[in-house]
Amino acid sequence: FSLDTKVIVDRVEAVPSVRADVLTSRALASVDQLLGFANRHLNPSGTALLLKGRNASKEVDEALASWAFDLQNIPSRTDAEASVLKIDNLRQR
């Protein structure tokens, strides 16, 4: 099994689009802000995996004002109040 990865140590806003298949984040920004980063850096068929805490539902609701996406909310295995938001088919409204 081989995984092609690249670690970039820079601000996400400063990095040219990487057209990633998968993008992840943890404790970085609100869902709305993260989707802006994801929209810039994911390829059109890419997936965002956002690790979020207890406010995830509220943040998703706020993000829906600007974004459309398919969402799978996966409960965290390490924190009962946290989840992983699996986002596909991201598009700006």
GUBA-108148 format. One record per residue: residue number from 1; x, y, z of N, C-alpha, C in turn. Coordinates in steps of 0.001 Angstrom, whole numbers, plus 524288, in hexadecimal, padded with zeros to 5 digits. Layout:
BEGIN
<atom><i>NUM</i><n_px>X</n_px><n_py>Y</n_py><n_pz>Z</n_pz><ca_px>X</ca_px><ca_py>Y</ca_py><ca_pz>Z</ca_pz><c_px>X</c_px><c_py>Y</c_py><c_pz>Z</c_pz></atom>
...
//
This chain:
BEGIN
<atom><i>1</i><n_px>8034B</n_px><n_py>7FB75</n_py><n_pz>80000</n_pz><ca_px>80000</ca_px><ca_py>80000</ca_py><ca_pz>80000</ca_pz><c_px>8037C</c_px><c_py>804D0</c_py><c_pz>80000</c_pz></atom>
<atom><i>2</i><n_px>8027F</n_px><n_py>80862</n_py><n_pz>7FC7B</n_pz><ca_px>805A0</ca_px><ca_py>80D16</ca_py><ca_pz>7FBED</ca_pz><c_px>80225</c_px><c_py>811E1</c_py><c_pz>7FC69</c_pz></atom>
<atom><i>3</i><n_px>8041B</n_px><n_py>815D5</n_py><n_pz>7FF0B</n_pz><ca_px>80125</ca_px><ca_py>81A9D</ca_py><ca_pz>7FFC2</ca_pz><c_px>80491</c_px><c_py>81F2D</c_py><c_pz>7FE32</c_pz></atom>
<atom><i>4</i><n_px>802CB</n_px><n_py>82229</n_py><n_pz>7FA6D</n_pz><ca_px>805AA</ca_px><ca_py>826BC</ca_py><ca_pz>7F89B</ca_pz><c_px>8040C</c_px><c_py>82B62</c_py><c_pz>7FBF9</c_pz></atom>
<atom><i>5</i><n_px>80796</n_px><n_py>82D3E</n_py><n_pz>7FF4E</n_pz><ca_px>8065A</ca_px><ca_py>83199</ca_py><ca_pz>802CD</ca_pz><c_px>80A5D</c_px><c_py>835E8</c_py><c_pz>8023E</c_pz></atom>
<atom><i>6</i><n_px>808BB</n_px><n_py>83A8D</n_py><n_pz>803D5</n_pz><ca_px>80C4D</ca_px><ca_py>83EF5</ca_py><ca_pz>803E7</ca_pz><c_px>80AD3</c_px><c_py>84259</c_py><c_pz>8088F</c_pz></atom>
<atom><i>7</i><n_px>80E97</n_px><n_py>84397</n_py><n_pz>80BD7</n_pz><ca_px>80DBC</ca_px><ca_py>846FF</ca_py><ca_pz>8104B</ca_pz><c_px>80FCE</c_px><c_py>84C64</c_py><c_pz>80ED7</c_pz></atom>
<atom><i>8</i><n_px>80C73</n_px><n_py>8504B</n_py><n_pz>80F5A</n_pz><ca_px>80DEE</ca_px><ca_py>855AC</ca_py><ca_pz>80E1D</ca_pz><c_px>80DAC</c_px><c_py>858CB</c_py><c_pz>8132C</c_pz></atom>
<atom><i>9</i><n_px>811FA</n_px><n_py>85B3B</n_py><n_pz>81493</n_pz><ca_px>8122D</ca_px><ca_py>85E4F</ca_py><ca_pz>8195E</ca_pz><c_px>811D3</c_px><c_py>8640D</c_py><c_pz>817D0</c_pz></atom>
<atom><i>10</i><n_px>80D09</n_px><n_py>865F0</n_py><n_pz>817A4</n_pz><ca_px>80C01</ca_px><ca_py>86B5F</ca_py><ca_pz>8162B</ca_pz><c_px>80658</c_px><c_py>86C8F</c_py><c_pz>81775</c_pz></atom>
<atom><i>11</i><n_px>804D9</n_px><n_py>8716C</n_py><n_pz>8173F</n_pz><ca_px>7FF62</ca_px><ca_py>872DF</ca_py><ca_pz>81806</ca_pz><c_px>7FC3E</c_px><c_py>87103</c_py><c_pz>8135A</c_pz></atom>
<atom><i>12</i><n_px>7F7B0</n_px><n_py>86EC9</n_py><n_pz>81457</n_pz><ca_px>7F474</ca_px><ca_py>86C97</ca_py><ca_pz>8102D</ca_pz><c_px>7F314</c_px><c_py>870BB</c_py><c_pz>80C21</c_pz></atom>
<atom><i>13</i><n_px>7F27F</n_px><n_py>8759D</n_py><n_pz>80DD4</n_pz><ca_px>7F12D</ca_px><ca_py>879D8</ca_py><ca_pz>80A3D</ca_pz><c_px>7F5A4</c_px><c_py>87B1E</c_py><c_pz>80686</c_pz></atom>
<atom><i>14</i><n_px>7FA79</n_px><n_py>879CF</n_py><n_pz>80800</n_pz><ca_px>7FF14</ca_px><ca_py>87B2A</ca_py><ca_pz>804E2</ca_pz><c_px>800A0</c_px><c_py>876EF</c_py><c_pz>80102</c_pz></atom>
<atom><i>15</i><n_px>7FE4C</n_px><n_py>8725B</n_py><n_pz>80174</n_pz><ca_px>7FFD3</ca_px><ca_py>86DE6</ca_py><ca_pz>7FE31</ca_pz><c_px>7FC9D</c_px><c_py>86DDE</c_py><c_pz>7F927</c_pz></atom>
<atom><i>16</i><n_px>7FF2A</n_px><n_py>86D56</n_py><n_pz>7F4A9</n_pz><ca_px>7FC28</ca_px><ca_py>86CC9</ca_py><ca_pz>7EFCD</ca_pz><c_px>7F8C3</c_px><c_py>867E4</c_py><c_pz>7F00E</c_pz></atom>
<atom><i>17</i><n_px>7F48E</n_px><n_py>867DC</n_py><n_pz>7ED20</n_pz><ca_px>7F0F7</ca_px><ca_py>86360</ca_py><ca_pz>7ED20</ca_pz><c_px>7F3EB</c_px><c_py>85E4A</c_py><c_pz>7EC33</c_pz></atom>
<atom><i>18</i><n_px>7F2CC</n_px><n_py>85A68</n_py><n_pz>7EF75</n_pz><ca_px>7F586</ca_px><ca_py>85567</ca_py><ca_pz>7EF01</ca_pz><c_px>7F236</c_px><c_py>8512A</c_py><c_pz>7EC61</c_pz></atom>
<atom><i>19</i><n_px>7ED20</n_px><n_py>85244</n_py><n_pz>7EB8E</n_pz><ca_px>7E994</ca_px><ca_py>84E90</ca_py><ca_pz>7E8EB</ca_pz><c_px>7E9CE</c_px><c_py>84933</c_py><c_pz>7EB7D</c_pz></atom>
<atom><i>20</i><n_px>7E92C</n_px><n_py>84913</n_py><n_pz>7F094</n_pz><ca_px>7E9A1</ca_px><ca_py>84454</ca_py><ca_pz>7F3B0</ca_pz><c_px>7E4DD</c_px><c_py>840D1</c_py><c_pz>7F31C</c_pz></atom>
<atom><i>21</i><n_px>7E5B8</n_px><n_py>83BC5</n_py><n_pz>7F3AD</n_pz><ca_px>7E169</ca_px><ca_py>83801</ca_py><ca_pz>7F3D8</ca_pz><c_px>7DECD</c_px><c_py>83805</c_py><c_pz>7F930</c_pz></atom>
<atom><i>22</i><n_px>7E1F3</n_px><n_py>838DA</n_py><n_pz>7FD49</n_pz><ca_px>7DFF8</ca_px><ca_py>838F4</ca_py><ca_pz>802A6</ca_pz><c_px>7E299</c_px><c_py>83D71</c_py><c_pz>80584</c_pz></atom>
<atom><i>23</i><n_px>7DF6C</n_px><n_py>8404D</n_py><n_pz>80870</n_pz><ca_px>7E15B</ca_px><ca_py>8449E</ca_py><ca_pz>80B9D</ca_pz><c_px>7DF56</c_px><c_py>843C9</c_py><c_pz>81125</c_pz></atom>
<atom><i>24</i><n_px>7E2A6</n_px><n_py>84487</n_py><n_pz>81509</n_pz><ca_px>7E0F7</ca_px><ca_py>843E9</ca_py><ca_pz>81A75</ca_pz><c_px>7E24E</c_px><c_py>848CB</c_py><c_pz>81D8B</c_pz></atom>
<atom><i>25</i><n_px>7DF7A</n_px><n_py>84980</n_py><n_pz>821DD</n_pz><ca_px>7E0BE</ca_px><ca_py>84DC9</ca_py><ca_pz>8256B</ca_pz><c_px>7DF2E</c_px><c_py>84C3E</c_py><c_pz>82AE9</c_pz></atom>
<atom><i>26</i><n_px>7E1B6</n_px><n_py>84EC8</n_py><n_pz>82EA7</n_pz><ca_px>7E065</ca_px><ca_py>84DF2</ca_py><ca_pz>8342E</ca_pz><c_px>7E16B</c_px><c_py>85300</c_py><c_pz>83712</c_pz></atom>
<atom><i>27</i><n_px>7DD64</n_px><n_py>85510</n_py><n_pz>839B1</n_pz><ca_px>7DDDE</ca_px><ca_py>859BF</ca_py><ca_pz>83CF2</ca_pz><c_px>7E05C</c_px><c_py>85E46</c_py><c_pz>83A00</c_pz></atom>
<atom><i>28</i><n_px>7DE5A</n_px><n_py>85F56</n_py><n_pz>83554</n_pz><ca_px>7E0AC</ca_px><ca_py>8636F</ca_py><ca_pz>83215</ca_pz><c_px>7DD13</c_px><c_py>86820</c_py><c_pz>83167</c_pz></atom>
<atom><i>29</i><n_px>7D821</n_px><n_py>86732</n_py><n_pz>8301F</n_pz><ca_px>7D48E</ca_px><ca_py>86B7C</ca_py><ca_pz>82EE7</ca_pz><c_px>7CEF6</c_px><c_py>8696D</c_py><c_pz>82EF4</c_pz></atom>
<atom><i>30</i><n_px>7CB40</n_px><n_py>86CED</n_py><n_pz>82E09</n_pz><ca_px>7C5C4</ca_px><ca_py>86B57</ca_py><ca_pz>82DAC</ca_pz><c_px>7C4E6</c_px><c_py>8681B</c_py><c_pz>828C0</c_pz></atom>
<atom><i>31</i><n_px>7C0AA</n_px><n_py>8653E</n_py><n_pz>8288E</n_pz><ca_px>7BF6D</ca_px><ca_py>8621E</ca_py><ca_pz>823E7</ca_pz><c_px>7BF17</c_px><c_py>865A0</c_py><c_pz>81F18</c_pz></atom>
<atom><i>32</i><n_px>7BC9C</n_px><n_py>86A29</n_py><n_pz>81F93</n_pz><ca_px>7BC29</ca_px><ca_py>86DBC</ca_py><ca_pz>81B25</ca_pz><c_px>7C186</c_px><c_py>86F3B</c_py><c_pz>81907</c_pz></atom>
<atom><i>33</i><n_px>7C51A</n_px><n_py>870B1</n_py><n_pz>81C72</n_pz><ca_px>7CA67</ca_px><ca_py>8721A</ca_py><ca_pz>81AD3</ca_pz><c_px>7CD43</c_px><c_py>86D64</c_py><c_pz>81887</c_pz></atom>
<atom><i>34</i><n_px>7CCAA</n_px><n_py>868DF</n_py><n_pz>81AF7</n_pz><ca_px>7CF45</ca_px><ca_py>86427</ca_py><ca_pz>8190E</ca_pz><c_px>7CD67</c_px><c_py>862B7</c_py><c_pz>81396</c_pz></atom>
<atom><i>35</i><n_px>7C862</n_px><n_py>86384</n_py><n_pz>81287</n_pz><ca_px>7C662</ca_px><ca_py>8624A</ca_py><ca_pz>80D55</ca_pz><c_px>7C89D</c_px><c_py>865FE</c_py><c_pz>80938</c_pz></atom>
<atom><i>36</i><n_px>7C9B7</n_px><n_py>86ACA</n_py><n_pz>80ABA</n_pz><ca_px>7CC65</ca_px><ca_py>86E59</ca_py><ca_pz>80727</ca_pz><c_px>7D1CD</c_px><c_py>86C53</c_py><c_pz>805C3</c_pz></atom>
<atom><i>37</i><n_px>7D4A9</n_px><n_py>86A76</n_py><n_pz>809B3</n_pz><ca_px>7D9CC</ca_px><ca_py>86824</ca_py><ca_pz>808B2</ca_pz><c_px>7D945</c_px><c_py>86336</c_py><c_pz>80563</c_pz></atom>
<atom><i>38</i><n_px>7D57C</n_px><n_py>85FF9</n_py><n_pz>806C9</n_pz><ca_px>7D4AF</ca_px><ca_py>85B14</ca_py><ca_pz>803E8</ca_pz><c_px>7D340</c_px><c_py>85C28</c_py><c_pz>7FE3E</c_pz></atom>
<atom><i>39</i><n_px>7CFEB</n_px><n_py>85FF4</n_py><n_pz>7FD5F</n_pz><ca_px>7CE59</ca_px><ca_py>86140</ca_py><ca_pz>7F80A</ca_pz><c_px>7D311</c_px><c_py>862C3</c_py><c_pz>7F4BC</c_pz></atom>
<atom><i>40</i><n_px>7D6B4</n_px><n_py>86562</n_py><n_pz>7F719</n_pz><ca_px>7DB72</ca_px><ca_py>8670B</ca_py><ca_pz>7F453</ca_pz><c_px>7DF40</c_px><c_py>86289</c_py><c_pz>7F367</c_pz></atom>
<atom><i>41</i><n_px>7DF9C</n_px><n_py>85EFD</n_py><n_pz>7F737</n_pz><ca_px>7E3CD</ca_px><ca_py>85B19</ca_py><ca_pz>7F709</ca_pz><c_px>7E228</c_px><c_py>85591</c_py><c_pz>7F575</c_pz></atom>
<atom><i>42</i><n_px>7DD27</n_px><n_py>85467</n_py><n_pz>7F563</n_pz><ca_px>7DB68</ca_px><ca_py>84F29</ca_py><ca_pz>7F3CD</ca_pz><c_px>7DAA1</c_px><c_py>84EDD</c_py><c_pz>7EDEC</c_pz></atom>
<atom><i>43</i><n_px>7DB7F</n_px><n_py>84A3D</n_py><n_pz>7EBBB</n_pz><ca_px>7D9D7</ca_px><ca_py>84974</ca_py><ca_pz>7E658</ca_pz><c_px>7D3DB</c_px><c_py>848E7</c_py><c_pz>7E678</c_pz></atom>
<atom><i>44</i><n_px>7D13F</n_px><n_py>84990</n_py><n_pz>7E215</n_pz><ca_px>7CB82</ca_px><ca_py>84991</ca_py><ca_pz>7E21C</ca_pz><c_px>7C8F8</c_px><c_py>844B1</c_py><c_pz>7E471</c_pz></atom>
<atom><i>45</i><n_px>7CB8B</n_px><n_py>84049</n_py><n_pz>7E434</n_pz><ca_px>7C952</ca_px><ca_py>83B83</ca_py><ca_pz>7E66D</ca_pz><c_px>7CBC4</c_px><c_py>83A2C</c_py><c_pz>7EBBB</c_pz></atom>
<atom><i>46</i><n_px>7CE7C</n_px><n_py>83DF1</n_py><n_pz>7EE1A</n_pz><ca_px>7D134</ca_px><ca_py>83D04</ca_py><ca_pz>7F303</ca_pz><c_px>7CD97</c_px><c_py>83CDD</c_py><c_pz>7F7BA</c_pz></atom>
<atom><i>47</i><n_px>7CFC8</n_px><n_py>83B16</n_py><n_pz>7FC11</n_pz><ca_px>7CCFD</ca_px><ca_py>83A84</ca_py><ca_pz>80102</ca_pz><c_px>7CFC4</c_px><c_py>83DA1</c_py><c_pz>8053B</c_pz></atom>
<atom><i>48</i><n_px>7CCAA</n_px><n_py>84078</n_py><n_pz>80857</n_pz><ca_px>7CEC2</ca_px><ca_py>84331</ca_py><ca_pz>80CEB</ca_pz><c_px>7CD2A</c_px><c_py>84034</c_py><c_pz>811C8</c_pz></atom>
<atom><i>49</i><n_px>7D0D4</n_px><n_py>83F4F</n_py><n_pz>81548</n_pz><ca_px>7CFE0</ca_px><ca_py>83CCA</ca_py><ca_pz>81A4E</ca_pz><c_px>7D124</c_px><c_py>840C7</c_py><c_pz>81E86</c_pz></atom>
<atom><i>50</i><n_px>7CD0E</n_px><n_py>842EA</n_py><n_pz>820E9</n_pz><ca_px>7CDB2</ca_px><ca_py>8471D</ca_py><ca_pz>824AB</ca_pz><c_px>7CC96</c_px><c_py>84519</c_py><c_pz>82A2A</c_pz></atom>
<atom><i>51</i><n_px>7D072</n_px><n_py>84525</n_py><n_pz>82D8A</n_pz><ca_px>7CFC6</ca_px><ca_py>84376</ca_py><ca_pz>832F1</ca_pz><c_px>7CD9D</c_px><c_py>8481A</c_py><c_pz>835FE</c_pz></atom>
<atom><i>52</i><n_px>7C8E5</n_px><n_py>84771</n_py><n_pz>8380D</n_pz><ca_px>7C637</ca_px><ca_py>84BBD</ca_py><ca_pz>83AA9</ca_pz><c_px>7C44A</c_px><c_py>84A15</c_py><c_pz>84005</c_pz></atom>
<atom><i>53</i><n_px>7C37C</n_px><n_py>84DEE</n_py><n_pz>84364</n_pz><ca_px>7C1B6</ca_px><ca_py>84D08</ca_py><ca_pz>848B5</ca_pz><c_px>7BBD8</c_px><c_py>84DAA</c_py><c_pz>8494D</c_pz></atom>
<atom><i>54</i><n_px>7BA47</n_px><n_py>84F28</n_py><n_pz>84DEB</n_pz><ca_px>7B4B8</ca_px><ca_py>84F4B</ca_py><ca_pz>84F56</ca_pz><c_px>7B17A</c_px><c_py>85320</c_py><c_pz>84C2C</c_pz></atom>
<atom><i>55</i><n_px>7B3DB</n_px><n_py>856FD</n_py><n_pz>849AA</n_pz><ca_px>7B0F9</ca_px><ca_py>85ADD</ca_py><ca_pz>846A3</ca_pz><c_px>7B070</c_px><c_py>85973</c_py><c_pz>840E0</c_pz></atom>
<atom><i>56</i><n_px>7B1AC</n_px><n_py>854B9</n_py><n_pz>83F76</n_pz><ca_px>7B1B2</ca_px><ca_py>85331</ca_py><ca_pz>839F3</ca_pz><c_px>7AC75</c_px><c_py>8542C</c_py><c_pz>83745</c_pz></atom>
<atom><i>57</i><n_px>7A82E</n_px><n_py>852B2</n_py><n_pz>839B6</n_pz><ca_px>7A309</ca_px><ca_py>8535B</ca_py><ca_pz>83737</ca_pz><c_px>7A1D2</c_px><c_py>8590C</c_py><c_pz>83630</c_pz></atom>
<atom><i>58</i><n_px>7A2F1</n_px><n_py>85C60</n_py><n_pz>839F7</n_pz><ca_px>7A212</ca_px><ca_py>86200</ca_py><ca_pz>8394A</ca_pz><c_px>7A579</c_px><c_py>8641B</c_py><c_pz>834D7</c_pz></atom>
<atom><i>59</i><n_px>7AA66</n_px><n_py>86283</n_py><n_pz>834B1</n_pz><ca_px>7ADF4</ca_px><ca_py>86450</ca_py><ca_pz>83099</ca_pz><c_px>7AC32</c_px><c_py>8626F</c_py><c_pz>82B37</c_pz></atom>
<atom><i>60</i><n_px>7AA48</n_px><n_py>85DA8</n_py><n_pz>82ADB</n_pz><ca_px>7A84F</ca_px><ca_py>85BA1</ca_py><ca_pz>825E5</ca_pz><c_px>7A3A6</c_px><c_py>85EE2</c_py><c_pz>82424</c_pz></atom>
<atom><i>61</i><n_px>7A00E</n_px><n_py>85FF7</n_py><n_pz>827AD</n_pz><ca_px>79B80</ca_px><ca_py>86327</ca_py><ca_pz>82658</ca_pz><c_px>79D20</c_px><c_py>86886</c_py><c_pz>8244B</c_pz></atom>
<atom><i>62</i><n_px>7A0F9</n_px><n_py>86AE7</n_py><n_pz>826C7</n_pz><ca_px>7A2E0</ca_px><ca_py>87005</ca_py><ca_pz>82508</ca_pz><c_px>7A57D</c_px><c_py>86F98</c_py><c_pz>81FAB</c_pz></atom>
<atom><i>63</i><n_px>7A85D</n_px><n_py>86B77</n_py><n_pz>81EBD</n_pz><ca_px>7AB14</ca_px><ca_py>86ABF</ca_py><ca_pz>819BE</ca_pz><c_px>7A749</c_px><c_py>869F4</c_py><c_pz>8153B</c_pz></atom>
<atom><i>64</i><n_px>7A2BA</n_px><n_py>867C3</n_py><n_pz>8165F</n_pz><ca_px>79EE2</ca_px><ca_py>866BA</ca_py><ca_pz>8123D</ca_pz><c_px>79CD0</c_px><c_py>86BB8</c_py><c_pz>80FB6</c_pz></atom>
<atom><i>65</i><n_px>79DAB</n_px><n_py>8703F</n_py><n_pz>8121D</n_pz><ca_px>79C26</ca_px><ca_py>87534</ca_py><ca_pz>80FB6</ca_pz><c_px>79F8A</c_px><c_py>87662</c_py><c_pz>80AEE</c_pz></atom>
<atom><i>66</i><n_px>7A465</n_px><n_py>8747C</n_py><n_pz>80AF0</n_pz><ca_px>7A816</ca_px><ca_py>875A1</ca_py><ca_pz>806B5</ca_pz><c_px>7A9A0</c_px><c_py>870F5</c_py><c_pz>80370</c_pz></atom>
<atom><i>67</i><n_px>7A8D2</n_px><n_py>86C48</n_py><n_pz>80580</n_pz><ca_px>7AACC</ca_px><ca_py>8678D</ca_py><ca_pz>80300</ca_pz><c_px>7A68D</c_px><c_py>86369</c_py><c_pz>8028E</c_pz></atom>
<atom><i>68</i><n_px>7A6FA</n_px><n_py>86035</n_py><n_pz>7FE84</n_pz><ca_px>7A3D2</ca_px><ca_py>85B7C</ca_py><ca_pz>7FDEA</ca_pz><c_px>7A7A6</c_px><c_py>856EA</c_py><c_pz>7FDEC</c_pz></atom>
<atom><i>69</i><n_px>7A613</n_px><n_py>85290</n_py><n_pz>80052</n_pz><ca_px>7A998</ca_px><ca_py>84E0E</ca_py><ca_pz>800B0</ca_pz><c_px>7A699</c_px><c_py>84954</c_py><c_pz>8029B</c_pz></atom>
<atom><i>70</i><n_px>7A8F0</n_px><n_py>844D2</n_py><n_pz>801B3</n_pz><ca_px>7A6F9</ca_px><ca_py>83FF4</ca_py><ca_pz>803E6</ca_pz><c_px>7A9EF</c_px><c_py>83F14</c_py><c_pz>808FF</c_pz></atom>
<atom><i>71</i><n_px>7A716</n_px><n_py>83DD8</n_py><n_pz>80D26</n_pz><ca_px>7A96F</ca_px><ca_py>83D6B</ca_py><ca_pz>81252</ca_pz><c_px>7A85D</c_px><c_py>83824</c_py><c_pz>814BC</c_pz></atom>
<atom><i>72</i><n_px>7AC75</n_px><n_py>835CD</n_py><n_pz>816D3</n_pz><ca_px>7ABF3</ca_px><ca_py>8313D</ca_py><ca_pz>81A29</ca_pz><c_px>7AE6C</c_px><c_py>832B8</c_py><c_pz>81F60</c_pz></atom>
<atom><i>73</i><n_px>7AB61</n_px><n_py>83292</n_py><n_pz>82392</n_pz><ca_px>7AD4A</ca_px><ca_py>833E4</ca_py><ca_pz>828C0</ca_pz><c_px>7AED9</c_px><c_py>82ED5</c_py><c_pz>82B7E</c_pz></atom>
<atom><i>74</i><n_px>7B3D9</n_px><n_py>82E2C</n_py><n_pz>82C65</n_pz><ca_px>7B5EC</ca_px><ca_py>8295C</ca_py><ca_pz>82EB1</ca_pz><c_px>7B75B</c_px><c_py>82A70</c_py><c_pz>83466</c_pz></atom>
<atom><i>75</i><n_px>7B4DD</n_px><n_py>827B8</n_py><n_pz>8381A</n_pz><ca_px>7B619</ca_px><ca_py>8289A</ca_py><ca_pz>83DA3</ca_pz><c_px>7BBE0</c_px><c_py>82781</c_py><c_pz>83EC5</c_pz></atom>
<atom><i>76</i><n_px>7BE20</n_px><n_py>82AC7</n_py><n_pz>8420C</n_pz><ca_px>7C389</ca_px><ca_py>82A0B</ca_py><ca_pz>843A7</ca_pz><c_px>7C402</c_px><c_py>8251F</c_py><c_pz>84703</c_pz></atom>
<atom><i>77</i><n_px>7C856</n_px><n_py>82288</n_py><n_pz>8468D</n_pz><ca_px>7C96A</ca_px><ca_py>81DFD</ca_py><ca_pz>849DC</ca_pz><c_px>7CC14</c_px><c_py>81F8D</c_py><c_pz>84EEB</c_pz></atom>
<atom><i>78</i><n_px>7CDDC</n_px><n_py>8247B</n_py><n_pz>84F2D</n_pz><ca_px>7D0DE</ca_px><ca_py>8262F</ca_py><ca_pz>853BC</ca_pz><c_px>7CE1A</c_px><c_py>82A3D</c_py><c_pz>85713</c_pz></atom>
<atom><i>79</i><n_px>7C9ED</n_px><n_py>82CA2</n_py><n_pz>8550D</n_pz><ca_px>7C730</ca_px><ca_py>830BA</ca_py><ca_pz>857F0</ca_pz><c_px>7C164</c_px><c_py>8307E</c_py><c_pz>8568F</c_pz></atom>
<atom><i>80</i><n_px>7BE1B</n_px><n_py>82F8D</n_py><n_pz>85A67</n_pz><ca_px>7B87A</ca_px><ca_py>82EF9</ca_py><ca_pz>85979</ca_pz><c_px>7B5FE</c_px><c_py>833E5</c_py><c_pz>85737</c_pz></atom>
<atom><i>81</i><n_px>7B864</n_px><n_py>83873</n_py><n_pz>85808</n_pz><ca_px>7B637</ca_px><ca_py>83D55</ca_py><ca_pz>85605</ca_pz><c_px>7B879</c_px><c_py>83EE8</c_py><c_pz>850BA</c_pz></atom>
<atom><i>82</i><n_px>7BC09</n_px><n_py>83BE8</n_py><n_pz>84EA8</n_pz><ca_px>7BEB2</ca_px><ca_py>83D4C</ca_py><ca_pz>849CB</ca_pz><c_px>7BCFB</c_px><c_py>839CB</c_py><c_pz>8454E</c_pz></atom>
<atom><i>83</i><n_px>7BE62</n_px><n_py>83B72</n_py><n_pz>84099</n_pz><ca_px>7BD25</ca_px><ca_py>8385A</ca_py><ca_pz>83BFC</ca_pz><c_px>7C0F3</c_px><c_py>8399F</c_py><c_pz>8379D</c_pz></atom>
<atom><i>84</i><n_px>7C0DC</n_px><n_py>83648</n_py><n_pz>833B0</n_pz><ca_px>7C3BC</ca_px><ca_py>83738</ca_py><ca_pz>82EDF</ca_pz><c_px>7BF9E</c_px><c_py>83856</c_py><c_pz>82ABA</c_pz></atom>
<atom><i>85</i><n_px>7BFFF</n_px><n_py>83CD8</n_py><n_pz>82848</n_pz><ca_px>7BC67</ca_px><ca_py>83E37</ca_py><ca_pz>82417</ca_pz><c_px>7BEE9</c_px><c_py>83CA6</c_py><c_pz>81EF3</c_pz></atom>
<atom><i>86</i><n_px>7BC84</n_px><n_py>838F5</n_py><n_pz>81C53</n_pz><ca_px>7BE69</ca_px><ca_py>83730</ca_py><ca_pz>8172B</ca_pz><c_px>7BB38</c_px><c_py>83A2B</c_py><c_pz>8131C</c_pz></atom>
<atom><i>87</i><n_px>7BDD8</n_px><n_py>83D86</n_py><n_pz>81039</n_pz><ca_px>7BB3D</ca_px><ca_py>840FD</ca_py><ca_pz>80C86</ca_pz><c_px>7BCF9</c_px><c_py>83FC7</c_py><c_pz>80702</c_pz></atom>
<atom><i>88</i><n_px>7B91C</n_px><n_py>83EBF</n_py><n_pz>803B9</n_pz><ca_px>7B9FD</ca_px><ca_py>83DBC</ca_py><ca_pz>7FE2A</ca_pz><c_px>7B687</c_px><c_py>84161</c_py><c_pz>7FAF7</c_pz></atom>
<atom><i>89</i><n_px>7B7B5</n_px><n_py>841B9</n_py><n_pz>7F5EA</n_pz><ca_px>7B473</ca_px><ca_py>844A8</ca_py><ca_pz>7F24A</ca_pz><c_px>7B3D4</c_px><c_py>84A53</c_py><c_pz>7F408</c_pz></atom>
<atom><i>90</i><n_px>7B820</n_px><n_py>84CB5</n_py><n_pz>7F5B4</n_pz><ca_px>7B815</ca_px><ca_py>8520D</ca_py><ca_pz>7F7A6</ca_pz><c_px>7B76C</c_px><c_py>855E7</c_py><c_pz>7F329</c_pz></atom>
<atom><i>91</i><n_px>7B3CB</n_px><n_py>8599B</n_py><n_pz>7F3EB</n_pz><ca_px>7B306</ca_px><ca_py>85DBF</ca_py><ca_pz>7F00E</ca_pz><c_px>7B122</c_px><c_py>862AC</c_py><c_pz>7F2D2</c_pz></atom>
<atom><i>92</i><n_px>7B2B4</n_px><n_py>86711</n_py><n_pz>7F0B5</n_pz><ca_px>7B128</ca_px><ca_py>86C0A</ca_py><ca_pz>7F2F7</ca_pz><c_px>7ABA7</c_px><c_py>86D67</c_py><c_pz>7F128</c_pz></atom>
<atom><i>93</i><n_px>7A886</n_px><n_py>86FB2</n_py><n_pz>7F49B</n_pz><ca_px>7A339</ca_px><ca_py>8715B</ca_py><ca_pz>7F32D</ca_pz><c_px>7A373</c_px><c_py>8767F</c_py><c_pz>7F05D</c_pz></atom>
//
